[in-house]
Amino acid sequence: MSMPHDPHSPLSASHAGQPEADLPEGADNAKPSDMGEPADVNEELAGLYAEIEQLKSNAQQLQALQSKNAELSDQYLRAKADADNARRRAEDDVAKARKFGIESFAQDLLAVADSLDAALAIEAASAEQLLEGTRATQQQLLSVFERHKLSPIAPELGSKFDPNLHQAISAVPAEQESGTIVSVLQKGYAIGERILRPALVTVAA
């Protein structure tokens, strides 16, 4: 048998509206971070700050490297310009030295030419005088050669043939050892260590 509903009853007041669910103890004091939000937000922020600082550091290092690269590029260009200038100066010096050497050699030869002209100007010169004058002129010419480091290559008979200094015109039967010089047809000449022309020789077969 149902009892009549009394709206003023304490029981009715406690059950008015929506029914209340049972809440766990301390639910009223729960914080948003305890309600499912990440607990490591601060750690993530710290990580982001660290990455930002690292990016700043990388940017500073990149700027420093770019500045260093610009400095090295400038130094390279300056060094290259200095090297080019030094090379041009060296080439000019070599050209001037070569020109001076030729001029000096030619000037010394003029004295030899003057001696020949003087000898030819003597109309009534005897054979002995001509021979003496020729020898004197030859000695004068050899002095010019020596002054300019021009030396003759005149191998002795019976010496060993040297392909660096001699040029064999022919090989002839001879009592000498094979490969030795039998005769010298023409002197060779060298300037310093450079061979201008080899001596022309015949060798024993």
PyRosetta script that sets phi, psi and omega in degrees:
from pyrosetta import init, pose_from_sequence

init()
pose = pose_from_sequence("MSMPHDPHSPLSASHAGQPEADLPEGADNAKPSDMGEPADVNEELAGLYAEIEQLKSNAQQLQALQSKNAELSDQYLRAKADADNARRRAEDDVAKARKFGIESFAQDLLAVADSLDAALAIEAASAEQLLEGTRATQQQLLSVFERHKLSPIAPELGSKFDPNLHQAISAVPAEQESGTIVSVLQKGYAIGERILRPALVTVAA")
pose.set_psi(1, 122.9)
pose.set_omega(1, -176.1)
pose.set_phi(2, -81.4)
pose.set_psi(2, 148.2)
pose.set_omega(2, -179.4)
pose.set_phi(3, -97.8)
pose.set_psi(3, 147.8)
pose.set_omega(3, -179.3)
pose.set_phi(4, -66.2)
pose.set_psi(4, 144.9)
pose.set_omega(4, -178.2)
pose.set_phi(5, -81.4)
pose.set_psi(5, 127.9)
pose.set_omega(5, 179.0)
pose.set_phi(6, -112.8)
pose.set_psi(6, 112.7)
pose.set_omega(6, -178.4)
pose.set_phi(7, -67.2)
pose.set_psi(7, -21.0)
pose.set_omega(7, -179.4)
pose.set_phi(8, -89.5)
pose.set_psi(8, 2.5)
pose.set_omega(8, -179.5)
pose.set_phi(9, -72.6)
pose.set_psi(9, 141.9)
pose.set_omega(9, 176.9)
pose.set_phi(10, -56.7)
pose.set_psi(10, -33.2)
pose.set_omega(10, 179.2)
pose.set_phi(11, -67.1)
pose.set_psi(11, -39.1)
pose.set_omega(11, 178.8)
pose.set_phi(12, -65.7)
pose.set_psi(12, -38.1)
pose.set_omega(12, 179.6)
pose.set_phi(13, -65.1)
pose.set_psi(13, -37.4)
pose.set_omega(13, -178.7)
pose.set_phi(14, -70.8)
pose.set_psi(14, -20.9)
pose.set_omega(14, -178.0)
pose.set_phi(15, -109.4)
pose.set_psi(15, 13.2)
pose.set_omega(15, 180.0)
pose.set_phi(16, -70.8)
pose.set_psi(16, 148.6)
pose.set_omega(16, 179.6)
pose.set_phi(17, 74.8)
pose.set_psi(17, -154.5)
pose.set_omega(17, -178.4)
pose.set_phi(18, -74.3)
pose.set_psi(18, 145.0)
pose.set_omega(18, 177.1)
pose.set_phi(19, -68.9)
pose.set_psi(19, 137.5)
pose.set_omega(19, -179.1)
pose.set_phi(20, -84.3)
pose.set_psi(20, 133.1)
pose.set_omega(20, 178.4)
pose.set_phi(21, -83.9)
pose.set_psi(21, 153.9)
pose.set_omega(21, 177.6)
pose.set_phi(22, -72.5)
pose.set_psi(22, 120.6)
pose.set_omega(22, 179.8)
pose.set_phi(23, -100.2)
pose.set_psi(23, 144.6)
pose.set_omega(23, 177.9)
pose.set_phi(24, -68.9)
pose.set_psi(24, 160.1)
pose.set_omega(24, -178.2)
pose.set_phi(25, -64.4)
pose.set_psi(25, 132.4)
pose.set_omega(25, 179.9)
pose.set_phi(26, 85.4)
pose.set_psi(26, 6.8)
pose.set_omega(26, -177.9)
pose.set_phi(27, -66.9)
pose.set_psi(27, -31.0)
pose.set_omega(27, -179.3)
pose.set_phi(28, -66.0)
pose.set_psi(28, -25.5)
pose.set_omega(28, -177.9)
pose.set_phi(29, -98.5)
pose.set_psi(29, 11.0)
pose.set_omega(29, -176.8)
pose.set_phi(30, -66.8)
pose.set_psi(30, 138.9)
pose.set_omega(30, 178.3)
pose.set_phi(31, -95.1)
pose.set_psi(31, 159.2)
pose.set_omega(31, -179.9)
pose.set_phi(32, -58.6)
pose.set_psi(32, -34.8)
pose.set_omega(32, -179.9)
pose.set_phi(33, -68.5)
pose.set_psi(33, -20.2)
pose.set_omega(33, 178.3)
pose.set_phi(34, -88.8)
pose.set_psi(34, -0.9)
pose.set_omega(34, -174.7)
pose.set_phi(35, -106.3)
pose.set_psi(35, 25.4)
pose.set_omega(35, 174.8)
pose.set_phi(36, 109.8)
pose.set_psi(36, -8.0)
pose.set_omega(36, 176.6)
pose.set_phi(37, -75.5)
pose.set_psi(37, 153.4)
pose.set_omega(37, -177.2)
pose.set_phi(38, -60.2)
pose.set_psi(38, 138.7)
pose.set_omega(38, 178.8)
pose.set_phi(39, -88.2)
pose.set_psi(39, -12.6)
pose.set_omega(39, -175.5)
pose.set_phi(40, -107.0)
pose.set_psi(40, 33.0)
pose.set_omega(40, 178.1)
pose.set_phi(41, -59.7)
pose.set_psi(41, -42.9)
pose.set_omega(41, 179.9)
pose.set_phi(42, -62.0)
pose.set_psi(42, -37.9)
pose.set_omega(42, 178.4)
pose.set_phi(43, -66.1)
pose.set_psi(43, -40.1)
pose.set_omega(43, 178.4)
pose.set_phi(44, -64.6)
pose.set_psi(44, -42.5)
pose.set_omega(44, 177.7)
pose.set_phi(45, -61.8)
pose.set_psi(45, -41.8)
pose.set_omega(45, 178.3)
pose.set_phi(46, -61.9)
pose.set_psi(46, -39.6)
pose.set_omega(46, 177.7)
pose.set_phi(47, -64.5)
pose.set_psi(47, -40.6)
pose.set_omega(47, 177.8)
pose.set_phi(48, -64.1)
pose.set_psi(48, -43.5)
pose.set_omega(48, 177.6)
pose.set_phi(49, -59.9)
pose.set_psi(49, -40.7)
pose.set_omega(49, 179.3)
pose.set_phi(50, -63.9)
pose.set_psi(50, -40.9)
pose.set_omega(50, 178.4)
pose.set_phi(51, -64.7)
pose.set_psi(51, -40.4)
pose.set_omega(51, 178.3)
pose.set_phi(52, -61.7)
pose.set_psi(52, -44.6)
pose.set_omega(52, 178.9)
pose.set_phi(53, -62.8)
pose.set_psi(53, -37.9)
pose.set_omega(53, 178.6)
pose.set_phi(54, -66.0)
pose.set_psi(54, -40.1)
pose.set_omega(54, 177.5)
pose.set_phi(55, -63.7)
pose.set_psi(55, -40.5)
pose.set_omega(55, 176.7)
pose.set_phi(56, -61.1)
pose.set_psi(56, -43.8)
pose.set_omega(56, 179.3)
pose.set_phi(57, -63.3)
pose.set_psi(57, -42.4)
pose.set_omega(57, 178.2)
pose.set_phi(58, -62.8)
pose.set_psi(58, -40.0)
pose.set_omega(58, 179.1)
pose.set_phi(59, -63.6)
pose.set_psi(59, -40.5)
pose.set_omega(59, 178.3)
pose.set_phi(60, -64.9)
pose.set_psi(60, -42.0)
pose.set_omega(60, 178.2)
pose.set_phi(61, -64.2)
pose.set_psi(61, -40.2)
pose.set_omega(61, 178.7)
pose.set_phi(62, -63.0)
pose.set_psi(62, -42.8)
pose.set_omega(62, 178.2)
pose.set_phi(63, -62.6)
pose.set_psi(63, -41.1)
pose.set_omega(63, 178.5)
pose.set_phi(64, -64.2)
pose.set_psi(64, -41.3)
pose.set_omega(64, 179.0)
pose.set_phi(65, -65.8)
pose.set_psi(65, -39.2)
pose.set_omega(65, 177.9)
pose.set_phi(66, -64.0)
pose.set_psi(66, -40.7)
pose.set_omega(66, 177.4)
pose.set_phi(67, -63.9)
pose.set_psi(67, -42.9)
pose.set_omega(67, 178.9)
pose.set_phi(68, -64.1)
pose.set_psi(68, -39.8)
pose.set_omega(68, 179.0)
pose.set_phi(69, -63.4)
pose.set_psi(69, -42.0)
pose.set_omega(69, 177.6)
pose.set_phi(70, -63.1)
pose.set_psi(70, -40.1)
pose.set_omega(70, 179.0)
pose.set_phi(71, -64.5)
pose.set_psi(71, -44.6)
pose.set_omega(71, 179.9)
pose.set_phi(72, -66.5)
pose.set_psi(72, -37.3)
pose.set_omega(72, 177.9)
pose.set_phi(73, -63.0)
pose.set_psi(73, -40.9)
pose.set_omega(73, 178.2)
pose.set_phi(74, -64.7)
pose.set_psi(74, -42.2)
pose.set_omega(74, 178.3)
pose.set_phi(75, -63.5)
pose.set_psi(75, -40.1)
pose.set_omega(75, 179.1)
pose.set_phi(76, -62.4)
pose.set_psi(76, -45.6)
pose.set_omega(76, -179.6)
pose.set_phi(77, -63.1)
pose.set_psi(77, -39.6)
pose.set_omega(77, 178.4)
pose.set_phi(78, -65.5)
pose.set_psi(78, -43.7)
pose.set_omega(78, 179.7)
pose.set_phi(79, -64.0)
pose.set_psi(79, -40.2)
pose.set_omega(79, 178.7)
pose.set_phi(80, -64.0)
pose.set_psi(80, -42.1)
pose.set_omega(80, 178.1)
pose.set_phi(81, -63.3)
pose.set_psi(81, -41.5)
pose.set_omega(81, 178.1)
pose.set_phi(82, -63.1)
pose.set_psi(82, -41.8)
pose.set_omega(82, 179.6)
pose.set_phi(83, -64.7)
pose.set_psi(83, -41.4)
pose.set_omega(83, 178.3)
pose.set_phi(84, -63.3)
pose.set_psi(84, -42.0)
pose.set_omega(84, 178.9)
pose.set_phi(85, -64.5)
pose.set_psi(85, -41.4)
pose.set_omega(85, 178.7)
pose.set_phi(86, -64.1)
pose.set_psi(86, -40.1)
pose.set_omega(86, 179.0)
pose.set_phi(87, -64.0)
pose.set_psi(87, -43.1)
pose.set_omega(87, 179.1)
pose.set_phi(88, -64.3)
pose.set_psi(88, -39.8)
pose.set_omega(88, 178.1)
pose.set_phi(89, -63.9)
pose.set_psi(89, -40.8)
pose.set_omega(89, 179.1)
pose.set_phi(90, -63.9)
pose.set_psi(90, -42.1)
pose.set_omega(90, 178.4)
pose.set_phi(91, -63.6)
pose.set_psi(91, -40.2)
pose.set_omega(91, 177.6)
pose.set_phi(92, -64.2)
pose.set_psi(92, -40.8)
pose.set_omega(92, 179.6)
pose.set_phi(93, -63.7)
pose.set_psi(93, -41.6)
pose.set_omega(93, 178.8)
pose.set_phi(94, -63.8)
pose.set_psi(94, -43.7)
pose.set_omega(94, 179.8)
pose.set_phi(95, -62.9)
pose.set_psi(95, -41.6)
pose.set_omega(95, 179.0)
pose.set_phi(96, -65.9)
pose.set_psi(96, -41.6)
pose.set_omega(96, 179.7)
pose.set_phi(97, -64.5)
pose.set_psi(97, -39.8)
pose.set_omega(97, 179.1)
pose.set_phi(98, -65.6)
pose.set_psi(98, -42.7)
pose.set_omega(98, 179.1)
pose.set_phi(99, -64.2)
pose.set_psi(99, -42.4)
pose.set_omega(99, 179.5)
pose.set_phi(100, -64.8)
pose.set_psi(100, -39.6)
pose.set_omega(100, 179.7)
pose.set_phi(101, -62.6)
pose.set_psi(101, -42.2)
pose.set_omega(101, 178.7)
pose.set_phi(102, -65.5)
pose.set_psi(102, -43.1)
pose.set_omega(102, 180.0)
pose.set_phi(103, -63.5)
pose.set_psi(103, -41.7)
pose.set_omega(103, -179.7)
pose.set_phi(104, -65.2)
pose.set_psi(104, -42.0)
pose.set_omega(104, 179.4)
pose.set_phi(105, -64.2)
pose.set_psi(105, -43.5)
pose.set_omega(105, 179.9)
pose.set_phi(106, -64.3)
pose.set_psi(106, -39.2)
pose.set_omega(106, 179.7)
pose.set_phi(107, -64.3)
pose.set_psi(107, -38.9)
pose.set_omega(107, 178.1)
pose.set_phi(108, -68.0)
pose.set_psi(108, -33.2)
pose.set_omega(108, 178.8)
pose.set_phi(109, -69.7)
pose.set_psi(109, -24.2)
pose.set_omega(109, 178.6)
pose.set_phi(110, -61.1)
pose.set_psi(110, -35.1)
pose.set_omega(110, 178.3)
pose.set_phi(111, -64.7)
pose.set_psi(111, -37.3)
pose.set_omega(111, 177.4)
pose.set_phi(112, -66.7)
pose.set_psi(112, -41.9)
pose.set_omega(112, 178.2)
pose.set_phi(113, -62.3)
pose.set_psi(113, -38.4)
pose.set_omega(113, 178.0)
pose.set_phi(114, -63.3)
pose.set_psi(114, -38.9)
pose.set_omega(114, 179.1)
pose.set_phi(115, -65.1)
pose.set_psi(115, -40.0)
pose.set_omega(115, 177.9)
pose.set_phi(116, -65.2)
pose.set_psi(116, -42.0)
pose.set_omega(116, 178.5)
pose.set_phi(117, -62.0)
pose.set_psi(117, -40.2)
pose.set_omega(117, -179.8)
pose.set_phi(118, -65.9)
pose.set_psi(118, -38.2)
pose.set_omega(118, 179.4)
pose.set_phi(119, -67.3)
pose.set_psi(119, -39.5)
pose.set_omega(119, -179.4)
pose.set_phi(120, -72.2)
pose.set_psi(120, -20.4)
pose.set_omega(120, -179.3)
pose.set_phi(121, -76.1)
pose.set_psi(121, -14.1)
pose.set_omega(121, 179.1)
pose.set_phi(122, -81.4)
pose.set_psi(122, 110.4)
pose.set_omega(122, -175.2)
pose.set_phi(123, -78.5)
pose.set_psi(123, -39.2)
pose.set_omega(123, -174.5)
pose.set_phi(124, -103.4)
pose.set_psi(124, 34.3)
pose.set_omega(124, -179.0)
pose.set_phi(125, -74.9)
pose.set_psi(125, 139.8)
pose.set_omega(125, 177.3)
pose.set_phi(126, -80.4)
pose.set_psi(126, 167.7)
pose.set_omega(126, 179.0)
pose.set_phi(127, -61.9)
pose.set_psi(127, -36.9)
pose.set_omega(127, 179.5)
pose.set_phi(128, -65.7)
pose.set_psi(128, -41.1)
pose.set_omega(128, 178.7)
pose.set_phi(129, -64.5)
pose.set_psi(129, -41.7)
pose.set_omega(129, 178.6)
pose.set_phi(130, -63.0)
pose.set_psi(130, -41.6)
pose.set_omega(130, 179.4)
pose.set_phi(131, -64.7)
pose.set_psi(131, -43.1)
pose.set_omega(131, 179.6)
pose.set_phi(132, -64.4)
pose.set_psi(132, -42.6)
pose.set_omega(132, 178.8)
pose.set_phi(133, -64.7)
pose.set_psi(133, -37.4)
pose.set_omega(133, 178.9)
pose.set_phi(134, -65.5)
pose.set_psi(134, -42.3)
pose.set_omega(134, 178.7)
pose.set_phi(135, -64.0)
pose.set_psi(135, -40.5)
pose.set_omega(135, 179.0)
pose.set_phi(136, -64.3)
pose.set_psi(136, -40.0)
pose.set_omega(136, 179.1)
pose.set_phi(137, -67.7)
pose.set_psi(137, -38.5)
pose.set_omega(137, 177.3)
pose.set_phi(138, -61.7)
pose.set_psi(138, -43.2)
pose.set_omega(138, 179.1)
pose.set_phi(139, -63.8)
pose.set_psi(139, -37.8)
pose.set_omega(139, 177.1)
pose.set_phi(140, -63.7)
pose.set_psi(140, -40.3)
pose.set_omega(140, 179.1)
pose.set_phi(141, -66.5)
pose.set_psi(141, -41.7)
pose.set_omega(141, 178.5)
pose.set_phi(142, -64.1)
pose.set_psi(142, -33.4)
pose.set_omega(142, 176.8)
pose.set_phi(143, -65.2)
pose.set_psi(143, -39.1)
pose.set_omega(143, 176.1)
pose.set_phi(144, -63.3)
pose.set_psi(144, -43.7)
pose.set_omega(144, 178.6)
pose.set_phi(145, -59.0)
pose.set_psi(145, -46.1)
pose.set_omega(145, -178.2)
pose.set_phi(146, -63.8)
pose.set_psi(146, -38.9)
pose.set_omega(146, -179.3)
pose.set_phi(147, -64.0)
pose.set_psi(147, -28.1)
pose.set_omega(147, -178.7)
pose.set_phi(148, -106.8)
pose.set_psi(148, 23.4)
pose.set_omega(148, 174.9)
pose.set_phi(149, 61.1)
pose.set_psi(149, 28.7)
pose.set_omega(149, 177.5)
pose.set_phi(150, -100.6)
pose.set_psi(150, 114.3)
pose.set_omega(150, -174.0)
pose.set_phi(151, -120.3)
pose.set_psi(151, 143.8)
pose.set_omega(151, 179.2)
pose.set_phi(152, -77.4)
pose.set_psi(152, 152.0)
pose.set_omega(152, 173.3)
pose.set_phi(153, -111.5)
pose.set_psi(153, 102.0)
pose.set_omega(153, -176.3)
pose.set_phi(154, -128.2)
pose.set_psi(154, 86.9)
pose.set_omega(154, -177.0)
pose.set_phi(155, -67.8)
pose.set_psi(155, 149.1)
pose.set_omega(155, 177.6)
pose.set_phi(156, -79.9)
pose.set_psi(156, 149.3)
pose.set_omega(156, 177.1)
pose.set_phi(157, -64.7)
pose.set_psi(157, 137.2)
pose.set_omega(157, -178.8)
pose.set_phi(158, 89.1)
pose.set_psi(158, -7.3)
pose.set_omega(158, 178.1)
pose.set_phi(159, -77.1)
pose.set_psi(159, 162.6)
pose.set_omega(159, -176.3)
pose.set_phi(160, -73.7)
pose.set_psi(160, 137.2)
pose.set_omega(160, 178.0)
pose.set_phi(161, -66.9)
pose.set_psi(161, 131.1)
pose.set_omega(161, 179.1)
pose.set_phi(162, -121.1)
pose.set_psi(162, 110.3)
pose.set_omega(162, -177.2)
pose.set_phi(163, -63.6)
pose.set_psi(163, -17.2)
pose.set_omega(163, 178.0)
pose.set_phi(164, -77.7)
pose.set_psi(164, -22.2)
pose.set_omega(164, -176.8)
pose.set_phi(165, -117.8)
pose.set_psi(165, -21.1)
pose.set_omega(165, -172.1)
pose.set_phi(166, -122.9)
pose.set_psi(166, 154.4)
pose.set_omega(166, 173.0)
pose.set_phi(167, -125.6)
pose.set_psi(167, 118.3)
pose.set_omega(167, -177.3)
pose.set_phi(168, -82.1)
pose.set_psi(168, 123.5)
pose.set_omega(168, 177.4)
pose.set_phi(169, -83.5)
pose.set_psi(169, -37.5)
pose.set_omega(169, -179.8)
pose.set_phi(170, -158.7)
pose.set_psi(170, 163.2)
pose.set_omega(170, 173.9)
pose.set_phi(171, -115.9)
pose.set_psi(171, 126.4)
pose.set_omega(171, -174.4)
pose.set_phi(172, -121.6)
pose.set_psi(172, 151.3)
pose.set_omega(172, 174.7)
pose.set_phi(173, -64.4)
pose.set_psi(173, 135.8)
pose.set_omega(173, -178.5)
pose.set_phi(174, -156.5)
pose.set_psi(174, 159.9)
pose.set_omega(174, 177.9)
pose.set_phi(175, -76.0)
pose.set_psi(175, -14.9)
pose.set_omega(175, -178.8)
pose.set_phi(176, -73.7)
pose.set_psi(176, 167.6)
pose.set_omega(176, 179.5)
pose.set_phi(177, -64.7)
pose.set_psi(177, 142.4)
pose.set_omega(177, -179.3)
pose.set_phi(178, -59.6)
pose.set_psi(178, 135.5)
pose.set_omega(178, 179.2)
pose.set_phi(179, 90.1)
pose.set_psi(179, 2.9)
pose.set_omega(179, 176.8)
pose.set_phi(180, -97.3)
pose.set_psi(180, 159.3)
pose.set_omega(180, -174.9)
pose.set_phi(181, -81.5)
pose.set_psi(181, 126.9)
pose.set_omega(181, 179.7)
pose.set_phi(182, -93.9)
pose.set_psi(182, -40.7)
pose.set_omega(182, 179.9)
pose.set_phi(183, -151.7)
pose.set_psi(183, 155.6)
pose.set_omega(183, 177.7)
pose.set_phi(184, -112.2)
pose.set_psi(184, 116.2)
pose.set_omega(184, -178.4)
pose.set_phi(185, -87.1)
pose.set_psi(185, -30.7)
pose.set_omega(185, -179.2)
pose.set_phi(186, -156.6)
pose.set_psi(186, 134.1)
pose.set_omega(186, 176.7)
pose.set_phi(187, -65.4)
pose.set_psi(187, 151.0)
pose.set_omega(187, 169.9)
pose.set_phi(188, -101.2)
pose.set_psi(188, 172.2)
pose.set_omega(188, 179.1)
pose.set_phi(189, -141.8)
pose.set_psi(189, 145.9)
pose.set_omega(189, 176.9)
pose.set_phi(190, -133.2)
pose.set_psi(190, 145.9)
pose.set_omega(190, 173.9)
pose.set_phi(191, -116.0)
pose.set_psi(191, 110.6)
pose.set_omega(191, -170.6)
pose.set_phi(192, 67.2)
pose.set_psi(192, -124.8)
pose.set_omega(192, 177.5)
pose.set_phi(193, -100.8)
pose.set_psi(193, 3.5)
pose.set_omega(193, -178.5)
pose.set_phi(194, -95.6)
pose.set_psi(194, 129.4)
pose.set_omega(194, -179.5)
pose.set_phi(195, -82.5)
pose.set_psi(195, 118.4)
pose.set_omega(195, 175.1)
pose.set_phi(196, -77.6)
pose.set_psi(196, -43.0)
pose.set_omega(196, 173.3)
pose.set_phi(197, -156.8)
pose.set_psi(197, 143.2)
pose.set_omega(197, 179.1)
pose.set_phi(198, -78.6)
pose.set_psi(198, 160.7)
pose.set_omega(198, 175.2)
pose.set_phi(199, -75.5)
pose.set_psi(199, 136.7)
pose.set_omega(199, 178.4)
pose.set_phi(200, -88.5)
pose.set_psi(200, 124.3)
pose.set_omega(200, -174.1)
pose.set_phi(201, -139.1)
pose.set_psi(201, 164.2)
pose.set_omega(201, 166.2)
pose.set_phi(202, -112.3)
pose.set_psi(202, 148.2)
pose.set_omega(202, -175.8)
pose.set_phi(203, -124.1)
pose.set_psi(203, 159.7)
pose.set_omega(203, 178.1)
pose.set_phi(204, -75.8)
pose.set_psi(204, 134.9)
pose.set_omega(204, -179.1)
pose.set_phi(205, -75.7)
pose.dump_pdb("model.pdb")
